Amino acid sequence: MSSKDKKKVSLPEELTSGYGQTQTETLAVQHKQESLYIGIPKEITLQEKRVALVPSGVANLSSRGHRVLIETKAGAASNFTDHAYSESGGEIAYSAQEVYRKAQVILKVAPPTLEEIDMMQPNTVLISPLQLPTISAEYLYRLKHKRIIALAMEYLQDEEGCFPLVRIMSEMAGISAIQTAAHLLSSAQGGPGVLLGGVSGVPSAKVVILGGGVVAEYATRAALGMGAEVRIFDDNIHKLMRLQNSVGRQLYTSAINPLYLRRELVTAEVAIGAIHAENGRAPVMVSEEMVSQMRPGSVIIDVSIDQGGCFATSELTSLDKPTFVKHDVIHCCVPNLASRVGRTASIAVSNVLVPMLLKADGARSFEHFILHRAGMRHGVYTFRGCLTNDYLGKRFEMRCTDIDLLMTSGM
Protein backbone atom coordinates (compact mmCIF):
# COMPACT_ATOMS: atom_id res chain seq x y z
CA MET A 1 0.00 0.00 0.00
CA SER A 2 1.43 3.42 -0.97
CA SER A 3 1.81 6.25 1.48
CA LYS A 4 -0.90 8.20 -0.37
CA ASP A 5 -3.38 5.46 0.38
CA LYS A 6 -2.67 5.52 4.12
CA LYS A 7 -5.46 7.01 6.15
CA LYS A 8 -4.54 10.32 7.79
CA VAL A 9 -5.19 10.73 11.48
CA SER A 10 -7.12 13.88 12.26
CA LEU A 11 -6.30 15.82 15.40
CA PRO A 12 -8.79 17.84 17.41
CA GLU A 13 -8.74 21.55 16.56
CA GLU A 14 -7.98 22.57 20.16
CA LEU A 15 -4.63 20.79 19.92
CA THR A 16 -3.54 22.49 16.69
CA SER A 17 -5.20 25.90 16.71
CA GLY A 18 -2.35 27.65 18.55
CA TYR A 19 0.46 26.07 16.60
CA GLY A 20 2.90 28.66 15.14
CA GLN A 21 1.21 31.60 16.85
CA THR A 22 2.85 34.04 19.22
CA GLN A 23 2.53 32.91 22.83
CA THR A 24 1.82 35.10 25.84
CA GLU A 25 5.01 36.20 27.58
CA THR A 26 5.46 34.93 31.14
CA LEU A 27 7.85 36.41 33.67
CA ALA A 28 9.53 34.73 36.61
CA VAL A 29 7.81 35.60 39.87
CA GLN A 30 10.11 37.04 42.50
CA HIS A 31 9.30 35.33 45.80
CA LYS A 32 9.23 37.53 48.85
CA GLN A 33 12.34 37.02 50.95
CA GLU A 34 11.68 36.20 54.58
CA SER A 35 13.76 37.67 57.39
CA LEU A 36 14.27 35.54 60.47
CA TYR A 37 12.80 36.27 63.89
CA ILE A 38 15.25 34.62 66.28
CA GLY A 39 14.60 33.99 69.96
CA ILE A 40 17.22 33.46 72.70
CA PRO A 41 15.64 32.25 75.96
CA LYS A 42 17.55 32.14 79.21
CA GLU A 43 18.97 28.67 79.92
CA ILE A 44 17.46 27.01 83.00
CA THR A 45 18.98 23.50 83.03
CA LEU A 46 22.33 21.84 83.78
CA GLN A 47 23.69 25.06 85.36
CA GLU A 48 24.29 26.23 81.79
CA LYS A 49 26.39 29.39 81.59
CA ARG A 50 26.58 29.71 77.80
CA VAL A 51 24.31 31.68 75.50
CA ALA A 52 23.72 30.90 71.81
CA LEU A 53 24.34 34.43 70.46
CA VAL A 54 26.62 37.15 71.83
CA PRO A 55 26.05 40.88 71.17
CA SER A 56 28.45 41.00 68.22
CA GLY A 57 26.51 38.17 66.57
CA VAL A 58 23.22 39.94 67.21
CA ALA A 59 24.63 43.10 65.58
CA ASN A 60 25.64 41.09 62.52
CA LEU A 61 22.18 39.54 62.15
CA SER A 62 20.21 42.73 62.82
CA SER A 63 22.28 44.64 60.27
CA ARG A 64 21.04 42.18 57.65
CA GLY A 65 17.39 42.75 58.52
CA HIS A 66 16.84 39.86 60.95
CA ARG A 67 15.21 40.39 64.34
CA VAL A 68 16.66 38.91 67.53
CA LEU A 69 14.62 38.69 70.74
CA ILE A 70 16.65 37.96 73.90
CA GLU A 71 15.16 37.11 77.26
CA THR A 72 16.42 39.44 79.96
CA LYS A 73 19.64 38.24 81.65
CA ALA A 74 20.04 35.41 79.11
CA GLY A 75 23.71 36.37 78.73
CA ALA A 76 24.38 37.33 82.35
CA ALA A 77 26.15 34.06 83.25
CA SER A 78 28.56 34.71 80.35
CA ASN A 79 28.99 38.37 81.38
CA PHE A 80 26.93 39.84 78.51
CA THR A 81 24.47 42.49 79.68
CA ASP A 82 21.01 43.33 78.38
CA HIS A 83 22.36 46.80 77.55
CA ALA A 84 25.04 45.27 75.29
CA TYR A 85 22.38 43.27 73.44
CA SER A 86 20.02 46.22 73.00
CA GLU A 87 22.87 48.43 71.76
CA SER A 88 23.66 45.72 69.19
CA GLY A 89 20.14 45.81 67.76
CA GLY A 90 18.55 43.10 69.89
CA GLU A 91 15.12 43.30 71.51
CA ILE A 92 14.79 42.43 75.20
CA ALA A 93 11.92 40.22 76.37
CA TYR A 94 11.00 40.07 80.03
CA SER A 95 9.72 36.49 80.09
CA ALA A 96 10.48 33.17 78.44
CA GLN A 97 6.84 32.95 77.33
CA GLU A 98 7.29 36.09 75.24
CA VAL A 99 10.33 34.65 73.47
CA TYR A 100 8.65 31.33 72.69
CA ARG A 101 5.41 33.05 71.61
CA LYS A 102 6.98 35.52 69.18
CA ALA A 103 10.16 33.98 67.77
CA GLN A 104 10.20 31.89 64.62
CA VAL A 105 13.64 30.33 65.28
CA ILE A 106 14.70 29.34 68.82
CA LEU A 107 18.42 29.00 69.57
CA LYS A 108 19.52 27.17 72.72
CA VAL A 109 22.81 25.72 73.97
CA ALA A 110 21.00 23.20 76.19
CA PRO A 111 18.07 20.95 75.19
CA PRO A 112 14.67 22.44 76.01
CA THR A 113 12.66 21.03 78.88
CA LEU A 114 9.16 19.62 78.35
CA GLU A 115 7.75 22.83 79.80
CA GLU A 116 9.73 24.91 77.32
CA ILE A 117 8.48 22.77 74.42
CA ASP A 118 4.92 23.40 75.59
CA MET A 119 5.56 27.16 75.39
CA MET A 120 6.71 26.96 71.74
CA GLN A 121 4.39 27.86 68.91
CA PRO A 122 3.53 25.19 66.30
CA ASN A 123 5.99 24.96 63.40
CA THR A 124 8.77 26.70 65.35
CA VAL A 125 12.35 25.97 64.26
CA LEU A 126 14.45 24.75 67.21
CA ILE A 127 18.26 24.61 67.03
CA SER A 128 19.75 23.07 70.18
CA PRO A 129 21.94 20.13 71.26
CA LEU A 130 20.47 16.63 71.19
CA GLN A 131 21.89 15.14 74.38
CA LEU A 132 20.99 11.47 74.02
CA PRO A 133 21.04 10.56 77.75
CA THR A 134 18.32 13.14 78.46
CA ILE A 135 16.08 12.31 75.49
CA SER A 136 12.85 10.42 76.16
CA ALA A 137 9.94 9.23 74.06
CA GLU A 138 7.77 11.89 75.70
CA TYR A 139 10.26 14.56 74.60
CA LEU A 140 9.97 13.45 70.98
CA TYR A 141 6.18 13.14 71.15
CA ARG A 142 5.93 16.73 72.39
CA LEU A 143 8.09 17.97 69.52
CA LYS A 144 6.05 15.99 67.01
CA HIS A 145 2.76 17.17 68.48
CA LYS A 146 3.84 20.81 68.11
CA ARG A 147 5.17 20.06 64.58
CA ILE A 148 8.54 21.50 65.63
CA ILE A 149 11.36 21.52 63.08
CA ALA A 150 14.17 20.45 65.44
CA LEU A 151 17.84 20.51 64.47
CA ALA A 152 20.61 19.02 66.61
CA MET A 153 23.58 21.39 66.88
CA GLU A 154 26.12 18.60 67.09
CA TYR A 155 24.96 17.07 63.80
CA LEU A 156 24.98 20.26 61.70
CA GLN A 157 27.56 20.06 58.91
CA ASP A 158 29.32 22.69 56.83
CA GLU A 159 30.02 22.54 53.09
CA GLU A 160 33.06 20.29 53.67
CA GLY A 161 31.01 17.77 55.64
CA CYS A 162 32.64 18.71 58.96
CA PHE A 163 30.81 19.39 62.22
CA PRO A 164 31.79 23.00 63.07
CA LEU A 165 29.99 23.25 66.41
CA VAL A 166 31.33 19.90 67.54
CA ARG A 167 34.85 20.95 66.54
CA ILE A 168 34.91 24.25 68.39
CA MET A 169 33.29 22.75 71.51
CA SER A 170 35.67 19.81 71.26
CA GLU A 171 38.69 22.10 71.35
CA MET A 172 37.50 23.61 74.61
CA ALA A 173 36.32 20.26 76.00
CA GLY A 174 39.74 18.71 75.37
CA ILE A 175 41.56 21.44 77.28
CA SER A 176 38.91 21.55 80.02
CA ALA A 177 39.04 17.76 80.45
CA ILE A 178 42.74 17.84 81.32
CA GLN A 179 42.32 20.85 83.63
CA THR A 180 39.41 19.09 85.36
CA ALA A 181 41.37 15.84 85.70
CA ALA A 182 44.34 17.65 87.24
CA HIS A 183 41.96 19.30 89.71
CA LEU A 184 40.23 16.02 90.64
CA LEU A 185 43.55 14.24 91.25
CA SER A 186 44.34 16.59 94.12
CA SER A 187 43.70 15.54 97.70
CA ALA A 188 41.36 18.50 98.24
CA GLN A 189 38.91 16.92 95.77
CA GLY A 190 39.11 13.44 97.24
CA GLY A 191 41.72 12.29 94.74
CA PRO A 192 44.95 10.40 95.43
CA GLY A 193 47.01 13.59 95.63
CA VAL A 194 48.83 13.12 92.33
CA LEU A 195 50.38 15.97 90.34
CA LEU A 196 49.54 15.39 86.70
CA GLY A 197 52.95 16.44 85.40
CA GLY A 198 55.16 15.01 88.12
CA VAL A 199 58.45 16.59 89.25
CA SER A 200 62.12 15.67 89.13
CA GLY A 201 62.55 12.17 90.52
CA VAL A 202 58.79 11.45 90.51
CA PRO A 203 57.13 9.84 87.47
CA SER A 204 54.41 11.87 85.79
CA ALA A 205 50.82 10.68 85.63
CA LYS A 206 49.55 8.58 82.73
CA VAL A 207 46.60 9.80 80.66
CA VAL A 208 44.71 7.37 78.40
CA ILE A 209 42.60 9.00 75.68
CA LEU A 210 39.93 7.11 73.73
CA GLY A 211 39.47 8.67 70.32
CA GLY A 212 41.75 10.46 67.90
CA GLY A 213 39.61 13.46 66.98
CA VAL A 214 39.63 17.11 67.99
CA VAL A 215 38.96 16.49 71.70
CA ALA A 216 41.86 14.04 71.78
CA GLU A 217 44.17 16.48 69.97
CA TYR A 218 43.58 19.35 72.38
CA ALA A 219 43.57 17.08 75.42
CA THR A 220 46.89 15.68 74.25
CA ARG A 221 48.36 19.16 73.82
CA ALA A 222 47.21 20.18 77.31
CA ALA A 223 48.41 16.95 78.94
CA LEU A 224 51.82 17.11 77.27
CA GLY A 225 52.10 20.77 78.23
CA MET A 226 51.64 19.75 81.87
CA GLY A 227 54.24 17.00 81.50
CA ALA A 228 51.96 13.95 81.61
CA GLU A 229 52.39 10.70 79.67
CA VAL A 230 49.75 10.19 77.01
CA ARG A 231 48.35 7.02 75.43
CA ILE A 232 45.88 7.42 72.54
CA PHE A 233 43.54 4.71 71.21
CA ASP A 234 41.44 4.87 68.05
CA ASP A 235 40.48 2.38 65.33
CA ASN A 236 40.89 5.07 62.67
CA ILE A 237 44.61 4.94 61.89
CA HIS A 238 44.36 8.03 59.69
CA LYS A 239 43.16 10.04 62.71
CA LEU A 240 46.11 8.81 64.76
CA MET A 241 48.52 9.80 62.00
CA ARG A 242 46.89 13.23 61.69
CA LEU A 243 47.02 13.76 65.44
CA GLN A 244 50.73 12.95 65.62
CA ASN A 245 51.46 15.30 62.71
CA SER A 246 49.40 18.04 64.32
CA VAL A 247 51.07 17.71 67.71
CA GLY A 248 54.44 17.50 66.02
CA ARG A 249 55.99 14.69 68.02
CA GLN A 250 55.99 10.93 68.30
CA LEU A 251 53.18 9.64 70.53
CA TYR A 252 52.08 6.30 71.91
CA THR A 253 49.13 5.38 69.69
CA SER A 254 47.24 2.15 69.21
CA ALA A 255 44.16 0.67 67.62
CA ILE A 256 41.48 -0.16 70.19
CA ASN A 257 42.72 -3.60 71.10
CA PRO A 258 41.10 -4.82 74.37
CA LEU A 259 44.36 -6.39 75.53
CA TYR A 260 46.44 -3.22 75.04
CA LEU A 261 43.66 -0.97 76.31
CA ARG A 262 43.23 -2.96 79.53
CA ARG A 263 46.99 -2.94 80.17
CA GLU A 264 47.16 0.85 79.91
CA LEU A 265 43.94 1.56 81.83
CA VAL A 266 44.91 -0.42 84.94
CA THR A 267 48.07 1.72 85.35
CA ALA A 268 46.56 5.07 84.32
CA GLU A 269 45.67 7.96 86.60
CA VAL A 270 43.34 9.56 84.04
CA ALA A 271 41.11 8.14 81.28
CA ILE A 272 39.31 10.43 78.86
CA GLY A 273 36.45 9.34 76.58
CA ALA A 274 36.54 11.41 73.40
CA ILE A 275 34.70 9.40 70.75
CA HIS A 276 32.14 11.21 68.60
CA ALA A 277 29.50 9.34 66.62
CA GLU A 278 28.30 10.96 63.38
CA ASN A 279 24.76 9.85 64.04
CA GLY A 280 23.39 8.19 67.16
CA ARG A 281 25.02 6.84 70.29
CA ALA A 282 28.76 6.74 70.95
CA PRO A 283 30.06 3.17 71.18
CA VAL A 284 30.94 1.76 74.62
CA MET A 285 34.66 1.00 74.52
CA VAL A 286 35.39 0.28 78.18
CA SER A 287 33.42 -2.35 80.08
CA GLU A 288 32.51 -2.11 83.76
CA GLU A 289 34.92 -4.94 84.47
CA MET A 290 37.78 -2.89 82.98
CA VAL A 291 36.80 0.12 85.09
CA SER A 292 36.77 -2.01 88.25
CA GLN A 293 40.42 -2.89 87.62
CA MET A 294 41.59 0.73 87.42
CA ARG A 295 43.59 2.28 90.24
CA PRO A 296 41.58 3.52 93.25
CA GLY A 297 41.31 7.30 93.03
CA SER A 298 41.92 7.42 89.29
CA VAL A 299 39.75 9.75 87.21
CA ILE A 300 37.45 9.19 84.23
CA ILE A 301 36.37 12.22 82.19
CA ASP A 302 33.73 11.07 79.68
CA VAL A 303 33.43 13.89 77.14
CA SER A 304 31.26 11.59 74.99
CA ILE A 305 28.48 11.59 77.60
CA ASP A 306 26.29 13.85 75.45
CA GLN A 307 26.08 10.86 73.06
CA GLY A 308 25.64 8.30 75.83
CA GLY A 309 29.29 7.91 76.88
CA CYS A 310 31.97 5.42 75.91
CA PHE A 311 32.51 3.98 79.43
CA ALA A 312 29.98 1.41 80.63
CA THR A 313 29.91 3.05 84.07
CA SER A 314 29.22 6.59 82.86
CA GLU A 315 26.17 8.43 84.17
CA LEU A 316 25.05 11.95 83.35
CA THR A 317 26.21 14.59 85.87
CA SER A 318 25.93 18.38 86.08
CA LEU A 319 28.20 21.31 86.88
CA ASP A 320 26.88 21.69 90.45
CA LYS A 321 27.60 18.02 91.17
CA PRO A 322 30.05 16.98 88.44
CA THR A 323 31.42 13.73 89.89
CA PHE A 324 30.46 10.39 91.40
CA VAL A 325 32.55 7.43 92.53
CA LYS A 326 32.09 3.91 91.21
CA HIS A 327 34.51 1.03 91.77
CA ASP A 328 36.70 3.59 93.64
CA VAL A 329 37.13 5.51 90.38
CA ILE A 330 36.11 9.18 90.19
CA HIS A 331 33.77 9.79 87.23
CA CYS A 332 33.11 13.22 85.71
CA CYS A 333 30.37 13.04 83.04
CA VAL A 334 29.24 16.63 82.46
CA PRO A 335 27.71 17.04 78.97
CA ASN A 336 28.36 20.79 78.87
CA LEU A 337 31.94 20.75 80.14
CA ALA A 338 32.80 23.79 78.00
CA SER A 339 30.24 25.76 80.04
CA ARG A 340 32.90 26.09 82.74
CA VAL A 341 34.32 28.83 80.49
CA GLY A 342 30.95 30.26 79.50
CA ARG A 343 32.07 33.53 77.92
CA THR A 344 34.66 31.93 75.61
CA ALA A 345 32.26 29.10 74.75
CA SER A 346 29.41 31.52 73.97
CA ILE A 347 31.55 33.53 71.57
CA ALA A 348 32.66 30.32 69.88
CA VAL A 349 29.07 29.04 69.44
CA SER A 350 27.90 32.41 68.16
CA ASN A 351 30.75 32.56 65.64
CA VAL A 352 29.54 29.28 64.13
CA LEU A 353 25.78 29.90 64.24
CA VAL A 354 25.73 33.42 62.81
CA PRO A 355 27.32 32.56 59.42
CA MET A 356 24.95 29.58 59.13
CA LEU A 357 21.92 31.79 59.77
CA LEU A 358 23.14 34.52 57.42
CA LYS A 359 23.15 32.00 54.58
CA ALA A 360 19.37 31.94 54.88
CA ASP A 361 19.29 35.42 53.29
CA GLY A 362 17.19 35.27 50.14
CA ALA A 363 15.36 32.06 51.09
CA ARG A 364 11.56 32.11 50.90
CA SER A 365 11.41 30.40 54.29
CA PHE A 366 13.65 28.55 56.70
CA GLU A 367 12.32 25.24 55.35
CA HIS A 368 13.32 26.33 51.85
CA PHE A 369 16.76 27.19 53.22
CA ILE A 370 17.12 23.72 54.79
CA LEU A 371 16.00 22.08 51.55
CA HIS A 372 19.00 23.50 49.71
CA ARG A 373 21.53 22.82 52.50
CA ALA A 374 22.44 19.16 52.97
CA GLY A 375 24.53 20.03 56.03
CA MET A 376 21.54 21.60 57.76
CA ARG A 377 19.25 18.70 56.82
CA HIS A 378 21.74 16.32 58.45
CA GLY A 379 20.90 17.89 61.81
CA VAL A 380 17.09 17.61 61.53
CA TYR A 381 15.55 14.98 63.82
CA THR A 382 11.89 16.05 63.84
CA PHE A 383 10.13 17.79 60.96
CA ARG A 384 6.50 18.92 61.07
CA GLY A 385 5.20 16.01 63.10
CA CYS A 386 7.56 13.34 61.76
CA LEU A 387 10.65 11.77 63.32
CA THR A 388 13.55 11.84 60.84
CA ASN A 389 16.46 10.43 62.88
CA ASP A 390 16.89 6.71 62.24
CA TYR A 391 18.76 6.04 65.51
CA LEU A 392 16.01 7.65 67.61
CA GLY A 393 13.38 5.74 65.68
CA LYS A 394 15.03 2.40 66.49
CA ARG A 395 15.74 3.35 70.10
CA PHE A 396 12.17 4.37 70.91
CA GLU A 397 10.45 2.08 68.39
CA MET A 398 8.93 5.02 66.57
CA ARG A 399 8.28 5.38 62.87
CA CYS A 400 11.05 7.29 61.08
CA THR A 401 10.73 9.06 57.71
CA ASP A 402 13.61 10.22 55.52
CA ILE A 403 14.00 14.02 55.75
CA ASP A 404 14.81 14.36 52.03
CA LEU A 405 11.57 12.61 51.11
CA LEU A 406 9.55 14.80 53.46
CA MET A 407 11.02 18.05 52.24
CA THR A 408 10.86 17.37 48.50
CA SER A 409 7.27 16.19 48.79
CA GLY A 410 6.24 19.23 50.78
CA MET A 411 8.06 21.97 48.88
N, C-alpha and C positions, 0 to 999 in steps of 0.2 A: 504494500500500500504506500503511495507517495505521500510526501509531507503535506501536499495540498489537500489530500483527501481526509487528513486527520481532523477530527472535530475540535474546534477551538473551545477553550474553557472560558466562560464569561465570568467576570468579577463584578460584584456589587458596586454600584456607582459611588457609594460612600467611601469605598476603599481607594478609588482612583480619582475622585473629583479634585483633590488638592495637589495632585502630582505635578511638579514643575512650577508651582506658584510660590510667590514670596511668602515666607512664614513670618509670624509675629515675633518680634525681637523679645527675648527674655533676658533679664539682668540678674546677676547673683545677688541674693539677699544678704545684707550685712547683719549678722546676729548681734544683738546687744551684748556687750561685754559685761560681766558680772564682777563687781568688786567683792572682796571677802569681808565678812564681819566676824572677827576673831575674838574669842573669849578666853580670859586667863583667870580661872578661879583660884582661890587660896588653897594650898594643899593641906589636908587635914589628917593624913594617915602616915604611918611609918616614920614619924618625926622628920618628915621631908623638909629640907631646907633649900631646895632648889626651886627655881621658877622657870617656866618654859621660854619666856621672852624677857630680855633685859631692855632698858630704855633705848639703847642705841638700835636694837632690832625693831622696836616699836616705831622709832623715827623713820627707819628705812621703809617699813610697810606703809605708814601713814602718808609718806611723801609720794607714794605710788597710788594713792586713792583708796587704800584699804582702811577699814576701821578696826580699832583694837580696844576692847573693853576689859579693864583689869579690876578685879575685886580689890577693895582697899586692903592694904598691908600684905598683898600677895607676894611682894618681893622683900618684905621686911627681914625675913630670916637670912636672905642673901645680901642684906644691906643696900637694897634699892628702895627708895622712898616713893610714896605716891606723887610727891611733887616732881620727882625726876621723870616719872611716867607721863604725867600731864604736860610737862614742858616738852616732851618728845612727841606729843600729838595723841597720846592715849586718853581714853575716857575712863573715869573712875566710877566703879559701881560699889554700892555700900551693902550689898548682900550677895551671897552665892546664887540665890534664886534669880536675881536680876541678870546675872551673867548667863545662866543656863536658859533663861527665858528669851533673851534677845539674840545671843550669838549664834551664828551659823556654823562656825568651826570652833571646837573646844580643844585647847592644847593643855595637856597635863604631863607632869614628869613622874606621877604616880598613878596607878590604875584607879579609876573612880570607884567609890563605894556603891552599894545598891541604892542608898538614899540619893546619891548624886545622879545616878542613872535615871531615877524617877523624876528628878527635876528637869532633865533634858527634854527639849521639844522633839517631836517625831521628825525623822529624817536629818537629824543633826549629824555633822561629821565630827568624829572623836579621834584625836591623835594622842595616844598615850602608850606607856609600856604595857606589854602583855606578860605579867609575871605569873608563870604557870603554877607555882605552888598556891597562889591565892585565887586562882580561877575555879569557879564552880559551875555546875549546870544551871543553877538559878541565875548566875551572873550573865550567862549567854542568853538565857530565855528573856531576861529583861531587855537586853540589847536588841534581840530579835523583835520583841513585842513593840518596842519604840521605833523599829525600822532604822536603827542607828547604823551609819556607815562608819565602822570602827577600823582604824589602822594601828598596827603595833609598831611603835617606834623602832624597836630592835630589828625588825624585818624589812624596814624601808631600805631600798637600794638606790645608788646613784647610777649614772650612765655607764660606768665601768663594771657594774655588778657588785660593787663593794657595799658594805654596811656602814655609812658615815657616822651615825649616832653610836653604833656599837664601838666603832674604832676610837672615837674621841673619849667615850666613857671608859673604854678599856685601858687607854693610856693612864687615866687618873686612877682607875681601879688597881692597876698593876703596881703603881707607886704606893698607893694607900694600903694595899695588902701587906707589903713589906714593912711599912711604918707601923701598921697595926700589929703585925706579928712581933716586931721588936718590942713594942709596948707590952704585949701580953706575956712575953717571956720573962719580964721582970718580976721580982718577988712581990712588989706592991700590988700586982694584978693577979696574984695567986699562981704565977708561973714558977718555973724551977730556978729563976735567978740567973739566966744565961744571957750574956751579951752577944748579940747576933754576929758581930764582926770579930770577936775575940781580941786578945792582946798578945804581946810578945810572950812566948812560952806557953800560951793557952790556945788550943785549937779553936778555930772559928766554928760557928754553928753551920749545920747542913740544911739547905733548903731544897725540897723536891717540888718541882712544878709540873703539873699535868696540863699539857697543851703547849703548842708552839706558836700561838698567834700573838696578837698585839698585847694582851694582858701579860703573857709570858715574857715578851720582849722587855716591857717596861719594868716588870717585877725583877727580871734578871739584871737589868741595869742598876736598879736600886739596891738589890742584894749584893751585887759585886762592889758597888760603891761603898757599902758598909763593911765589906771585907768577908762576907759569908761565902761558903761553898755552895755551888748550885748544880742540881741535877735536873735535866729537862727530858720529859717523856712525851712523845707524840707519834702516832702511826703515819703521819704525813711527813715523809723524809724531806720533801721540798721545803716545808715550813721550818724544819730544823736547820737545813742548809741556809735558808734566808735569815733566820735568827742569828746564826753564828756570824754571817757576813755583816749583818746590821750592827751587832755588838762589837765586832772587830777583833775577836779573840777566840781561841779554841775553847770549847765548852764540852762538858760531859753531856752527851745526848744519847737517847736510846729510843727505839720503838717500844710501844707499850707491851712489854713482855712480862707476864705475871711474876716470873721468877726473879727478874732483875728489879722490877718495881717493888716487890716485897722486901728484897734485900736492902734497898735504899730507904724505904719507909721506916723500917724497924730501927734504923740508926739516925733518923732525921729529927731535928728539932722543930722544923716547920714544913708543912705540906700545903701547897696552894692548888686549888682546882680552878683551871682557866680554860675549860673546853666550851666552845660556843657551837651550838647546833644551828644550821641554816633554817631549819623549820621543825618545830616540835621540841621534845625534851632532850636535854643533854644526856649522853650515855653515862651510866654508873661504871666507873673504872676501878674503884676501890671498895672491896667488900667489907662488911662489918668485922669479919674475922681478921682481915688485914689491919683494920684500925685498932682492934683489941691488942695487937702485938706491938703497937707503937710505944715509944717511951712515955712513961707517966709525966705529965706536965708539958708534953709537946703540943704544938698548936696546928690546927687545921683552919685555913681561910678558904672557904668555898665561894669563889667569885661567880661560879656557874649556878648559884642557888636560884637566880631569877628564871632559869630554865629547868629547875628541879634539882640541880646539884649533881656532882659527879662522885661524891662519897655516899656510901649507903647509909651512913649515920647522920647525914646532914638534915637539919630542920630549920625552917625559916625563923630568923631572929630580927630584931629591930635595933635602931640606934640607941634607945634608952636602956635596952638590955641585950647587948650584942652577942653575948657568949653563953654557952652551956657546956657542961662537962659530961662526957660519956666515955666509958672505958678508960677513965683517968686522962683523957685527951681533951684539951680545950678547943671547942668548936666556935668559930665566928662565921655566921651565915647571913650577913646583912645584904639584902638585894640592892640597896641603894648606897653602897659603900662610898661612892663618890660624893654623896651628900655631906660627908664630913667636911668637905671644902666647897660649901654651897655656892659661894660667889663665883669662883673659878668654873665650877661645873655648870652654873647657869649661863655664863657667857659662852661656854663651849656648846651647849645645847642650842642656844639662840643662834649662834653662828652657823649651825647646820640647818635649822628649821627655816630661817628667814629666806635663804636662797631657794629652798624647795618651794616655799609658798609664793615667792615672787614669780616663779615659772608658771604660775596659774594665770598671770596677766594675759588677757585676750581670750581666755576660755569662756564658753557660754555658761558653764557652771562647774562646780568642783568635780562632779561626776564625769563631765566631759574631759576635764583635766586629767583625772585618773585613767580614763580610757586610753589616752595617748601617752601614758607614762607607765611602762612595764615595771619600773622600780617601785612606783607607788602602789600599783596593784599587788605587788608581792607582799605588801604589809597588810592588806585588807583581810580581816577574819570574820566580819559580819557585814552584809550588804543588803539593806532594805528588807529585813525580815528573813534573810537566808544566811546560814553558816557557810563560810567559804574556805575555812582552814581544815585540811584533811586530817591532821593530827588531832585537833580538838573533836572532830566528828567521830573518830575512832575511840578516843578516850571516853567521851560521854555518850557514845552510841546514839549520835544525832545525825540526821541526814545532812550531807555536805554537797554543795553545788559549786562547780568551777566558776571562779570570778569572771573569767574571760567570756564564758557563755552567758552569764547573767548580764554583763555590761553591753555586749554586742546585740543581745536580743532586746535590751531596753532602751538603747540609744537611737 
